Amino acid sequence: MLTEPTNDKLKALHLYAMATAWIAQRADTSYGELDFDTRFSLLVDAETLARDNKRIARSLREAKLRLPQACMEDIEHTAKRELDRALIKRLATGRWIADHQNVLITGMTGVGKTYIACALAQLACRTGFRALYRRASRLFDELALARADGTYVRVLARLAKVDVLVIDDWGLAPLSDTQRRDILEVMDDRHGARSTVLASQLPVGKWHDHLGDPTIADAVLDRVVRNAHRITLKGPTMRQSIEQEKTSKS
């Protein structure tokens, strides 16, 4: 029998899942009822699925999501949140990523902005795109360090290539002149070519004042807001919702 040599060759070709599935087929007599084409198709499916799962796992690791378990299917649509179901369904298709559109998520602390932002990034990873999560303060720290060690252009180029860039906690602290120029550089590189998700406690209408410099603010908002989907979350914080649910059950 050529079982071992064939198995070794499949592994040498890095077809590990196919090798495992082939051994499983040989051990299960029910597969003998299937024709060759069907059995071979199942082997190819096993390898394809395994590679897709590895790719998704790798993409999620690289994305460094704050909430890696977040997914579009688990987003809560309670009446108090006033979440637009139709919009969430449109975003769940991933078309916005292919069309290089942005998503702006606003609402008070604890209403689930980060969860939705991470769910959108996870969707990107699952559908073959690259994503990256950064809190705004961490992003500015990385850019400042890159400027100091001479890798600024390289870091900007890396950010420009990410299909979905999530910037969380946008607008929590005043911006310096350097940070204003940084965010303009990032958004200018991504405008019309990639998608950005911004999550903020500040309503979009206050972002111009937050940016400070009117000229830079106009430029940044023109690149971010014009082609963006907006999600405004309302209602009690998720913590309050949990406490209210506990109270109602007691």
Number of C-alpha atoms within 10 A of each C-alpha: 5 6 10 10 10 13 18 14 13 17 15 10 10 12 20 19 20 22 21 16 18 21 14 12 16 12 10 9 9 9 14 11 8 10 9 11 9 11 17 14 11 16 20 17 15 20 20 15 13 16 15 15 13 12 15 21 14 13 21 22 14 14 24 15 22 15 15 15 12 20 18 20 11 11 15 12 12 9 10 11 18 13 18 14 12 9 12 18 12 12 17 17 13 16 11 18 23 13 13 18 22 25 24 22 24 24 20 17 15 16 22 21 24 26 22 23 29 27 23 25 32 27 26 25 24 18 13 13 18 22 28 24 23 19 17 21 17 13 17 18 13 15 20 16 13 16 14 10 9 10 14 17 12 12 15 17 14 10 19 21 15 19 23 30 25 29 22 25 20 20 20 13 10 12 17 12 12 12 18 19 17 18 20 20 14 18 22 17 17 24 19 15 16 22 26 27 24 24 28 23 20 17 15 17 8 10 16 17 11 19 23 15 15 12 10 17 20 14 14 23 16 14 19 24 15 10 17 18 17 17 19 20 22 16 17 16 17 14 12 13 14 12 12 13 11 10 9 8 7 6
